[in-house]
Amino acid sequence: MKNDNEISSFFRLISGILLILAIGYQASTYYVFLRWIVCGSSIYSGWVFFKTDKSNWSWFLFIIGIVFNPIMPLYLDKLLWQMIDIFSAVLMFMSLKVIPKKTNE
């Protein structure tokens, strides 16, 4: 089985790609799907970083998870969402360069 860092890296990569694709105009169902994927991968990756003492990155990822929360969604203008999507995608891709140390579990 893969370790938590490999799984979280995969989800962050997928989320970053989906966020870039969201900059264009997509069907509304795409944005619902995007919220679930980005929120889930952000919270999971934030937990992985938090466990491995990379707390700065964990807070960035937790905030992204809150912004993309599908249960209580934020309703913002398209232009603002495009900026948030770009910023979040950049953070997701940058976080791929950070390698948390393995835990002793």
N, C-alpha and C positions, 0 to 999 in steps of 0.2 A: 504494500500500500504506500502511496505517496505521502510525503510529510505535509504538514499544514502550509508551509511556505510555498511549495509547488502548486498546491491546489489554489491558494489565494492568489498567486501570480497568474495562473490561468484565468481566474475569474476577473482579475483587474485588467488583463489584456482584452478579454471579451467586452468588458464594460467600456473601456476606452474606445474600442472600435465602434460599439453601438452608440456611444455619445457623439462621436464624429459624424456618424450617419444621421443622427437626429438633427443636425444643423439644417439640413434640407427640409423640405415639406414631406411629411409622412402621414399615413393614416392615423387616426386617433388611437387605434388599438396598439400601434407601435409604441406610442408614448406610455401607455399603460404597461406594456411588456417591459419597456425600458426602466420604468420606475421600480418594478419588482426585481429585475436583474441588478441594477445599479445599487439599490438599497441593500439587497441581500449580500452582494459581494463586498460592498463597503463596510457593512457591519461585521461580516466574517473576517475580512482582512484587517479591520481595525482591532478586532479581538486578537488576531495572530500577532500583530505588531505590539499590542499592549502586553501580551504574555512574554514577549521577548525584549522588553525594555526599550522599545522604539516609540515612546509615548507621544512625541510630536507628530509622527505619521499617523498614529492611531487616532488622535483627535481630528486631524484633517479628514480622515476616512469616516469617522463617526459623524462629522458635520455633513459630509456629502450624503451619507445614509439618511440623515434627518431631512435634508432638503428634498431628496427623492423618495421620501416616505409615501408608499402607495395607499396606506390606510387613511391618513389625513393629508391629502395632497395640497400643495401650494398652487394657487392659480395666479400666474404671472403672464405678462405680455410675451409674445413670441420672441422679440428681440432680446429681452432679458433672459429668457430661457436659452437662447442661442449662446449668449455670453457665459451663462452658468455651465452649459454643456461643454463649451470649449475649455473653460477653466478646469472643470472636473476631469475632462479627458486628459489634459496636460498633467494634472496631479496623479491620475491613475498611471499614466505612462512613466512619469518620474518615479513613482513609488516602486516600479519594477526594478530600478537600479539599486534600491535599498534591500539588503539581504539581512533579515533578522537571524540572529544566532539560534541554533536548535535548542529546544528546551530539553530537560532531563526527564521527560515523562515517558 
